[in-house]
Each structure stands twice: as structure tokens, then as C-alpha cells.
Amino acid sequence: MVPFVNTNEIKTTSYKVVLPFYIYAGFSFLAATIMLSTSASAFLQHYFHPHTLAITHMMALGWGTMIILGASHQLVPVLIEGRLYSEKLAYASFAFSATGIPFLIYSFYFFNMGWQARYGGELILLALLCYLVNLGISISKSKTENIYAIFVFTAAIWLLLAAALGLALIYNFTSPVFPKDSLHYLPLHAHLGIVGWFLLLVIGVGSRLIPMFLISKYSNTSLLWWTFLIVNSSLLIYLAFFLISFTGMLLLIPTSVLIFGIFLFAFYCYRSFKERIRRKVDLPMKVSLTSVIIMIIPLLLLLLLIIAYSLYSTGNHSNLVSAYGFVIFFGWITVIIFGMTFKTLPFISWNKVYHLRASSGKTPNPKDLFSSTLFKWMLLFYLTGFILFLSGIIFQLILPLNTGAFLLLLTAVFYNGNIFKIIFHKPESL
Amino acid sequence: MNVESNIPIKCTAALGTLEHVYDPEIGLSIVDLGLIYRIDFDESRKEVTCIMTLTTQHCPMGESIKENVEHALKGSFIDYSIRVDLTFDPPWNYERISESGKEYLKR
């Protein structure tokens, strides 16, 4: 007797849950680039500048985290081979984070660490709790245990820790929570978020989606387990070093472990690419794969920073710190979002519009739902703007900063134009 | 591609119909992808039963593909009731793609 599966068991998450996250993220990217254009000169000053903090959090939370939360609500069923536990919790997660983020950004921009910052941080923490509970129950109800779900769940725990530490740092501005000032804890807060949340999540989701979209025969669960253990070990070593105040060249130890973990993931992607059945790789997929290569840039900057601070501890390396943050949020994370948005969002919209028309043979492909010309122009503006702005930070020059910021603003306009084209796609008359 | 049936000649007609149901991401028909395992016909009850799979259990397109199979079969077998059962035993693998499908993907 062949075991059959009930249709309810293969139901995907409703597009109504997912789209608000994508729209919010698009607007956040636009807002971040507007702030970048009006505050480019802040990148000539110390990295702990209110406007730099506001832009960084807009990119990390409004852009990166919101789009990942939205996409993961859609992708969790694919990753865990089970249904999302609650769409209501997903809505709650959106409502809390969408309300909390503007409060937090406002507070950073005007450097007012009063009630707005605290409420903003608390709302975001609440949103992440909803997400973690939803994810945890979904995974516990799933019949199959798999490495992808473990990556995503662990990433969500690290994010919760990063957000909780961030909130404590906000309180630390007005009343002493920690023995030292908030600036001292900033690297820990940042790396819990960057490595714990973004990197683990990208590896977990990427290792599932990249072979799936490439139609690759490659599969290597043990390599993914090793990657998981190595990346988490690097973070735990860094955490221990931070707590016992090990600094200087010793930080090369967790960094080397991290580089090895990223190398394993890159190797996994390479093998998936080499063993693909589908020879033709579309542009969004090429962009997603490029983001794996781009990870080299922040890693090189991190090594440079460790060496610079070890050899010249009294020197001013603020431009390197700003460059490091910029290449992570405007580089690596932005590139992977560009790639994955135009792989996942057309599907969501296609399913909404052409749900019952695939047998007619006249429906467009999901990739036809966005303008590839707009997409290519967006990439051109982005690449030029990114290189100019990064040069401006490193060489401390205002002209490339302003020009780069304007091009990145154009990138955000083109990105939003294209996602709205997908979201509001109307069916062709058959 | 190996589709079993109790009435092979009618199965061929059904597969001809299902050639028009596409996986929109891959651009291949579900027949070439090898998603159809079995199609049976119960002449006394006027019922078509199709047993099929998906490339992955929670494929975002899964629900849509299943409904389109029902829709397509209903269009060709008007007097029959249509039942589509999903199974993941055995799970789909790349070897199930037809030779013409593999050629298409190599392009």
C-alpha cells in the first residue's frame, strides 16, 4: 500500500503573510539609501556616529532581517518538510517588528536613547520571540529532522541573543547595566547578529535552495553538519575570548575557524554548481552565487582590522570599521537579497495569480513577472555605487561618498519598482 | 519515465493531456519530470485515479501542480470523476526525468 499525503500537508504559507515583509524590506532599503545620501559625510567621522548607527540598523533590521523573516515563513515548509505552525504568529512578528524598527531608527538618528529606543528594542525582541516560537513548534511538529531546520533555528536563537544584548546596551546608555560603556560591547552585539543570525541563516537556506534551483545532484549532509559545528564554534570561541578580555592577535583564532567554516560552505556551493543538471543558470541565481564569493571582502577586512588594532592599538582605524560594516550590509547581505528576492518573490506572486492556470499552457514563467532590463540597470547602479562609496570610506573622500550614495539610492528605486511590478502583476487574458 | 496503468492506451491519452501541465520554475512538463507514477481507470465507477509525486515534499508550487493535474484530467475525461493522490514513497529523484527532459535541461 503506497502511503498517500493529504493535500493539507503540502499547503504552502499564504502569500498574505509573506508579502508585507517583502514590501517593508523594500521601503527600508530605500529609506536607508536616502539616509545614506543625506548623511554621507557621517562616514568621514567615527563609526559610532548617530546617522551611521541608524543606517546600519535600518539595513540590518528593516532590510536584511525583515526580508529574511518573510522569506523564511515561506521557505520553512520547504526546509523542514512540514507546515508553518501559525500564520497568526507570523502576522504578530511582522506587526511588532514593523512598529519597533522606526522607533529604534529614530532614536539612533537623533541619538535619543529615551523611551522610543527602549520601546523599539522591546517590540523587536517581541517580534523575534514570536518568530522563534513559531519556528520551534513548526520544527517539533515536522516528521523529519534535518540540518537546514537546525541552521535556521540556531540562527534565530543567535538573533534573539543579539537583539537582547542590543536592548541591554540601549538601557546601558541611561543607567549602568554593564561595567563598561555600550561602545565596548558593540563588536559582540554586531558579530552575534552578523555571524550568528545572517551567516548561519544564509548557509542553512542557501544549502537547501541553491541545489534545488540549480537542479543539482549534489548532496552532502555531513559536510553541512561540519559547517554548522565550525561556524558555531568560531562564534562561541569569540564569545569566550570577549568575556575573558582576550584581544589582539588572539582574535585570529576564532576568525580562522570562521574562515574555514565559510570555505566549507563555498565548497558545498561549488560542488552543487558543478553537479547541476540544469546547465543554464539565470541571472538572479548568478547574483546569489556571487554573494558567496563576495564574503571574501568582509573576511579580508576583518583580518586587516585585527592586525591593525594589534599592531597600532592607539591608531584610528574607524574608516576600516565603517568599511567592514558597509561591505557586510550593503555588500554581501544586499547581493544575496537581490538574488533571492528575484528567485522567490516571482514564485509567490505567480502562485497567487496563476494558481489554477498552469494546465492551460499559456501562463508566463515566474521569471517573466519582473523586468530583466530594470534588474540589469539596478545591478549596474549598485555595483558602481557600492565601489564608489566603499572607496569614499576607505580614502575618506566626500565626492565618491556622495556619488556612490546617489547611485545606491537609484538602485533602491529600481529594486522597489521591480518588486512592485511582481507584486501587482495582473494575469494575462487567456 | 515509467508510468503504470491498468489500461495503458487510456494512460497514454492522459499523459498527453498532462504534457501541458508545467513546473513553471523548471519549464518542463510534469510528465517529462517524471512526477506521474500511476494512472488507473475504474470503468464501472467512471473514476480516474492518478498517483503522483512532487520534486520536494513542500514544493511551493505543489498545491498548484496537483490542482492543475485534476483540472487537466477533468478536461479530457469529462464523464469521469478525478482523484489525484500524492505520495513521496518512493521519493522523486533526477533519474525520473525523461531523456528529452534531460536534453532540455542541458541546453
Interface residues (C-beta under 8 A of the other chain):
Chain A: V2 P3 F4 V5 T7 I10 K11 T12 Q74 P77 V78 I80 E81 G82 R83 M212 F213 I215 K217 I277 R278 R279 K280 F347 I348 W350 N351 Y354 H355 L356 R357 A358 S359 S360 G361 T363 N365 P366
Chain B: H20 V21 Y22 P24 E25 I26 G27 Y37 I51 L54 T55 T56 Q57 H58 C59 P60 M61 G62 E63 S64 I65 K66 E67 N68 V69 H71 A72 G75 D85 L86 T87 F88 D89 Y94 I97 K102 L105 K106 R107
